[in-house]
Amino acid sequence: MNYEMVLCIINAGHSQDLMEAAKRAGARGGTIIRARGTANPQAEELFHIPIQPEKEIVMILVKSDIKDAVLKAAYDSCGLDSAGQGIAFSIPVDRAVGLS
């Protein structure tokens, strides 16, 4: 089985919305890590959005064939144009254990 790790970095407090969208796209679950952003004032001016320092990183391991659907669902629910102001990307998983 081929797997991908979908990583989403969003403003704190929006991970539940993201996980609900990801599950509708076929994900089975995820892990949420609290984090802190380090954007500088020039980034706020460039993107014309306030940068919230408190973040959440949502890690979702999915089968490769649903990766695009999960990425789209994550971005649609918590992307830059939403209150979550998030980004999402995926990385390939070389090996995984403990999966059924």
KEZADO-672483 format. One line per field, with one value per residue: residue in one letter; y, z, x of N, C-alpha, C, O in turn. Coordinates in nm, 4 decimals. Layout:
<sites>
resn <- [A:...];
n_c2 <- [Y:...];
n_c3 <- [Z:...];
n_c1 <- [X:...];
ca_c2 <- [Y:...];
ca_c3 <- [Z:...];
ca_c1 <- [X:...];
c_c2 <- [Y:...];
c_c3 <- [Z:...];
c_c1 <- [X:...];
o_c2 <- [Y:...];
o_c3 <- [Z:...];
o_c1 <- [X:...];
</sites>
This chain:
<sites>
resn <- [M:N:Y:E:M:V:L:C:I:I:N:A:G:H:S:Q:D:L:M:E:A:A:K:R:A:G:A:R:G:G:T:I:I:R:A:R:G:T:A:N:P:Q:A:E:E:L:F:H:I:P:I:Q:P:E:K:E:I:V:M:I:L:V:K:S:D:I:K:D:A:V:L:K:A:A:Y:D:S:C:G:L:D:S:A:G:Q:G:I:A:F:S:I:P:V:D:R:A:V:G:L:S];
n_c2 <- [-0.1187:0.2211:0.5202:0.8579:1.1494:1.3930:1.7209:1.9886:2.3252:2.5368:2.8106:2.8191:2.6397:2.5574:2.2969:2.0930:2.1450:2.1068:1.8329:1.7115:1.7704:1.6361:1.3711:1.3357:1.3232:1.0806:1.0242:0.8609:0.9474:1.1648:1.3435:1.6006:1.8710:2.1207:2.4408:2.7174:3.0028:3.1907:3.4272:3.7280:4.0922:4.1891:3.9791:3.9845:4.2262:4.1655:3.9493:4.0557:3.9771:3.9214:3.7666:3.4992:3.3919:3.1524:2.8227:2.5163:2.1991:1.9629:1.6284:1.3858:1.0624:0.9037:0.6825:0.6801:0.7110:0.8705:1.1054:1.3574:1.4311:1.4616:1.6677:1.8755:1.8979:1.9742:2.2223:2.3604:2.3807:2.5076:2.6873:2.9596:3.1626:3.1434:3.1463:2.9792:3.0127:2.8466:2.6326:2.3527:2.0495:1.7633:1.4775:1.2035:0.8755:0.6571:0.4118:0.2368:0.1217:-0.0690:-0.0287:-0.1198];
n_c3 <- [0.0000:-0.0825:0.0844:0.1901:0.3698:0.4782:0.5597:0.7506:0.8300:1.0429:1.1820:1.5349:1.6889:1.4772:1.3970:1.4323:1.2419:1.0104:1.0346:1.0205:0.7555:0.6215:0.6930:0.5635:0.3103:0.3076:0.4868:0.7862:1.0364:1.2421:1.3696:1.6005:1.6580:1.8737:1.7901:1.7152:1.5180:1.3162:1.1640:0.9960:1.0118:0.7457:0.5977:0.6705:0.5505:0.2805:0.2189:0.2990:0.5208:0.8667:1.0695:1.2729:1.5645:1.7176:1.6320:1.4782:1.3897:1.1728:1.1182:0.8809:0.7859:0.4853:0.2292:-0.0871:-0.3058:-0.2208:-0.1478:-0.2920:-0.2760:0.0011:0.0517:-0.0961:0.0390:0.2928:0.2354:0.1294:0.3569:0.5510:0.4325:0.3060:0.2553:0.4536:0.8010:0.9272:0.7887:0.6610:0.5329:0.3214:0.2508:0.1039:0.1759:0.0581:0.2017:0.2954:0.4362:0.6553:0.9650:1.1713:1.0604:0.9402];
n_c1 <- [0.0834:0.0555:0.1252:0.0567:0.1533:-0.0503:-0.0127:-0.1220:-0.1191:-0.2650:-0.4611:-0.4964:-0.7611:-0.9161:-0.8936:-1.0815:-1.2832:-1.1330:-1.0605:-1.3127:-1.3834:-1.1757:-1.2309:-1.4755:-1.3761:-1.2539:-1.0441:-0.9303:-0.8601:-0.6551:-0.3658:-0.3150:-0.1080:-0.0023:0.1269:0.3503:0.3535:0.5918:0.5880:0.6928:0.6546:0.6614:0.5573:0.2887:0.2126:0.2621:0.0849:-0.1543:-0.3020:-0.3666:-0.1205:-0.1557:-0.0048:-0.0463:-0.0786:-0.1974:-0.0862:-0.1917:-0.1713:-0.2240:-0.2438:-0.2832:-0.4125:-0.2535:-0.4248:-0.6397:-0.5324:-0.5331:-0.8038:-0.8349:-0.6514:-0.7739:-1.0199:-0.9293:-0.8106:-1.0318:-1.1910:-1.0320:-0.8511:-0.6372:-0.8216:-1.0064:-1.1185:-0.9415:-0.7065:-0.5111:-0.2471:-0.1814:-0.0151:0.1475:0.3514:0.5433:0.5237:0.7615:0.7804:0.5571:0.4295:0.2068:-0.0379:-0.3602];
ca_c2 <- [0.0000:0.3484:0.6191:0.9955:1.2252:1.5261:1.8109:2.1136:2.4220:2.6240:2.8870:2.7405:2.6355:2.5186:2.1600:2.0075:2.1667:2.0436:1.6876:1.6703:1.7760:1.5294:1.2439:1.3263:1.2909:0.9447:1.0048:0.7895:1.0194:1.2451:1.3844:1.7458:1.9196:2.2659:2.5012:2.8632:3.0578:3.2886:3.5200:3.8629:4.1953:4.2010:3.8747:4.0344:4.3266:4.1002:3.8676:4.1354:3.9067:3.9173:3.6371:3.4575:3.3065:3.0215:2.7361:2.3730:2.1180:1.8421:1.5257:1.2854:0.9587:0.8543:0.6075:0.7727:0.7361:0.9719:1.2222:1.4815:1.4640:1.5089:1.7997:1.9723:1.9164:2.0506:2.3608:2.4211:2.4087:2.5893:2.7486:3.0986:3.2521:3.1111:3.1858:2.8928:3.0674:2.7385:2.5753:2.2066:1.9862:1.6217:1.4192:1.0582:0.7938:0.5460:0.2907:0.2568:0.0006:-0.0501:0.0049:-0.2406];
ca_c3 <- [0.0000:-0.0849:0.1738:0.1894:0.4905:0.4521:0.6703:0.7428:0.9332:1.0495:1.3048:1.6476:1.7075:1.3555:1.3596:1.4268:1.1103:0.9114:1.0455:0.9702:0.6093:0.5780:0.7084:0.4543:0.1889:0.3175:0.5925:0.9014:1.1588:1.2316:1.4925:1.6083:1.7395:1.8942:1.7388:1.7173:1.3934:1.3297:1.0500:1.0249:0.9680:0.6002:0.5471:0.6873:0.4467:0.1504:0.1992:0.3394:0.6240:0.9937:1.0990:1.4093:1.6037:1.7694:1.5196:1.4978:1.2774:1.1646:1.0380:0.8408:0.7010:0.3958:0.1109:-0.1950:-0.4006:-0.1720:-0.1042:-0.3543:-0.2212:0.1386:0.0406:-0.1407:0.1480:0.3976:0.1926:0.1175:0.4892:0.6360:0.3503:0.3308:0.2476:0.5629:0.9340:0.9611:0.7181:0.6597:0.4144:0.3266:0.1546:0.1342:0.1538:0.0458:0.3159:0.2450:0.5076:0.7673:1.0388:1.2606:0.9843:0.8955];
ca_c1 <- [0.0000:0.1252:0.0654:0.1051:0.1228:-0.1052:0.0178:-0.1965:-0.0824:-0.3815:-0.4767:-0.5468:-0.9051:-0.9870:-0.8587:-1.2013:-1.3448:-1.0462:-1.0708:-1.4441:-1.3755:-1.0860:-1.3021:-1.5739:-1.3000:-1.2032:-0.9433:-0.9863:-0.8270:-0.5343:-0.2995:-0.3078:0.0031:-0.0053:0.2502:0.3561:0.4050:0.7000:0.5847:0.7417:0.5586:0.6573:0.4679:0.1522:0.1900:0.2632:-0.0346:-0.2699:-0.3778:-0.2940:-0.0593:-0.1838:0.1084:-0.0864:-0.1137:-0.2110:-0.0412:-0.2733:-0.1047:-0.3221:-0.1855:-0.3885:-0.3703:-0.2179:-0.5340:-0.7337:-0.4551:-0.5796:-0.9359:-0.8153:-0.5888:-0.8748:-1.1159:-0.8611:-0.7945:-1.1645:-1.2467:-0.9437:-0.7472:-0.5987:-0.9371:-1.0981:-1.0711:-0.8282:-0.5908:-0.4140:-0.1843:-0.1796:0.0739:0.1662:0.4833:0.5310:0.5659:0.8426:0.7393:0.4672:0.3936:0.0943:-0.1593:-0.4312];
c_c2 <- [0.1246:0.4486:0.7549:1.0567:1.3623:1.6088:1.9421:2.2016:2.5282:2.7048:2.7978:2.7507:2.5892:2.3731:2.0684:2.0211:2.0956:1.8919:1.6377:1.6683:1.6623:1.3927:1.2265:1.2882:1.1526:0.9202:0.9369:0.8610:1.0988:1.2753:1.5352:1.7831:2.0705:2.3234:2.6531:2.9103:3.1641:3.3863:3.6572:3.9663:4.2123:4.0967:3.9195:4.1377:4.2620:4.0262:3.9395:4.0599:3.9124:3.7761:3.6061:3.3623:3.1677:2.9367:2.5950:2.3059:1.9897:1.7469:1.4154:1.1877:0.8979:0.7668:0.7065:0.8064:0.8363:1.1006:1.3522:1.5252:1.5193:1.6467:1.9062:2.0006:2.0000:2.1971:2.4313:2.4604:2.5072:2.6566:2.8952:3.1953:3.2274:3.1620:3.1014:2.9387:2.9665:2.7097:2.4240:2.1558:1.8408:1.5822:1.2680:0.9881:0.6717:0.4133:0.3273:0.1217:0.0336:-0.0116:-0.1231:-0.2256];
c_c3 <- [0.0000:0.0015:0.1526:0.3241:0.4466:0.5771:0.6480:0.8599:0.9319:1.1787:1.4121:1.6561:1.5869:1.3152:1.3515:1.2923:1.0019:0.9152:0.9957:0.8175:0.5560:0.5888:0.6002:0.3232:0.1963:0.4217:0.7119:1.0321:1.1387:1.3690:1.4884:1.7050:1.7529:1.8535:1.7480:1.5873:1.4175:1.2133:1.0925:0.9716:0.8161:0.5383:0.5594:0.5800:0.3089:0.1219:0.2370:0.4350:0.7538:1.0191:1.2462:1.4541:1.6541:1.6553:1.5681:1.3715:1.2817:1.0685:1.0093:0.7455:0.6174:0.2868:-0.0036:-0.2861:-0.3512:-0.1287:-0.1616:-0.2994:-0.0796:0.1377:0.0020:-0.0293:0.2604:0.3586:0.1792:0.2539:0.5695:0.5587:0.3820:0.3288:0.3583:0.6950:0.9782:0.8991:0.7061:0.5246:0.4322:0.2186:0.1928:0.1078:0.1436:0.1717:0.2597:0.3065:0.6212:0.8333:1.1277:1.1913:0.9411:0.7539];
c_c1 <- [0.0875:0.0492:0.1307:0.0693:0.0739:-0.0800:-0.0552:-0.1520:-0.1913:-0.3800:-0.5380:-0.6985:-0.9843:-0.9626:-0.9800:-1.2713:-1.2644:-1.0607:-1.2062:-1.4442:-1.2885:-1.1543:-1.4078:-1.5053:-1.2354:-1.0954:-1.0091:-0.9595:-0.6998:-0.4774:-0.2820:-0.1956:-0.0111:0.1302:0.2407:0.4196:0.5116:0.7034:0.6355:0.6426:0.5514:0.5647:0.3229:0.1191:0.1786:0.1331:-0.1632:-0.3622:-0.2979:-0.2403:-0.0822:-0.0737:0.0697:-0.1411:-0.1421:-0.1601:-0.1231:-0.2034:-0.2058:-0.2543:-0.2977:-0.3284:-0.3516:-0.3353:-0.6383:-0.6631:-0.5094:-0.7153:-0.9239:-0.7510:-0.6914:-0.9745:-1.0551:-0.8510:-0.9300:-1.2203:-1.1629:-0.8306:-0.7237:-0.7160:-1.0392:-1.0411:-0.9514:-0.6984:-0.4776:-0.3525:-0.1850:-0.0855:0.0891:0.3109:0.4651:0.5829:0.6360:0.7980:0.6477:0.4408:0.2748:-0.0342:-0.2263:-0.4784];
o_c2 <- [0.1319:0.4605:0.7654:1.0210:1.4387:1.5712:1.9995:2.1568:2.6003:2.6723:2.7117:2.8569:2.5820:2.3309:1.9750:1.9214:2.0322:1.8285:1.5312:1.5762:1.5990:1.3079:1.1158:1.2285:1.1109:0.8050:0.9533:0.8374:1.0994:1.2373:1.5914:1.7339:2.1402:2.2632:2.7088:2.8635:3.2206:3.4245:3.6971:3.9310:4.2466:4.1237:3.8954:4.1365:4.3011:4.0387:3.8884:4.0763:3.9087:3.6776:3.6779:3.2609:3.0732:2.9745:2.5596:2.3507:1.9177:1.7803:1.3586:1.2263:0.8467:0.7758:0.8045:0.9178:0.8838:1.1934:1.4482:1.6444:1.6134:1.7340:2.0141:2.1162:2.0867:2.2857:2.5489:2.5618:2.5834:2.6804:2.9493:3.2996:3.2854:3.2142:3.1471:2.9076:2.9970:2.7550:2.3737:2.2119:1.7995:1.6446:1.2107:1.0365:0.5929:0.3143:0.4361:0.0195:0.1502:0.0332:-0.2222:-0.3170];
o_c3 <- [0.0758:-0.0066:0.1044:0.3850:0.3850:0.6870:0.5391:0.9744:0.8336:1.2728:1.3830:1.6335:1.5927:1.2086:1.2713:1.2343:0.9128:0.8103:0.9344:0.7564:0.4564:0.5014:0.5504:0.2353:0.1014:0.4436:0.7358:1.1302:1.0294:1.4713:1.3872:1.8177:1.6532:1.8787:1.7838:1.5501:1.5266:1.1684:1.2083:0.8931:0.7632:0.4369:0.4691:0.5248:0.2292:0.0129:0.2092:0.4313:0.7511:0.9922:1.3338:1.3882:1.6351:1.5900:1.6828:1.2602:1.3815:0.9525:1.1008:0.6365:0.6717:0.2561:-0.0150:-0.3377:-0.4314:-0.0789:-0.0872:-0.2787:-0.0437:0.2145:0.0610:-0.0059:0.3167:0.4392:0.2136:0.2659:0.6489:0.6153:0.4749:0.3940:0.3559:0.6999:1.0576:0.9504:0.7371:0.4198:0.5445:0.1093:0.3014:0.0288:0.2126:0.2384:0.1858:0.2356:0.6778:0.7654:1.1554:1.2556:0.9093:0.6993];
o_c1 <- [0.1843:-0.0730:0.2434:-0.0316:0.1482:-0.1209:-0.0503:-0.1482:-0.2084:-0.3075:-0.6211:-0.7564:-1.1070:-1.0074:-0.9811:-1.3143:-1.3209:-1.0719:-1.2132:-1.4984:-1.3235:-1.1364:-1.4282:-1.5673:-1.1689:-1.0578:-1.1287:-1.0299:-0.6431:-0.5343:-0.2400:-0.1891:-0.0299:0.2346:0.1369:0.5272:0.5203:0.8115:0.6232:0.5545:0.4457:0.5004:0.2428:0.0091:0.0933:0.0772:-0.2718:-0.4841:-0.1748:-0.3092:-0.0340:-0.0507:0.1463:-0.2383:-0.1147:-0.1879:-0.1234:-0.1793:-0.2654:-0.2120:-0.3956:-0.2095:-0.4252:-0.3441:-0.7187:-0.7269:-0.5297:-0.7383:-0.9947:-0.7913:-0.6948:-1.0098:-1.1220:-0.8794:-0.9421:-1.2892:-1.2180:-0.7238:-0.7838:-0.7109:-1.1477:-0.9296:-0.8692:-0.5909:-0.3625:-0.3984:-0.1887:-0.0777:0.0483:0.3818:0.3807:0.6743:0.5770:0.7802:0.6584:0.4310:0.2466:-0.1291:-0.1605:-0.5401];
</sites>
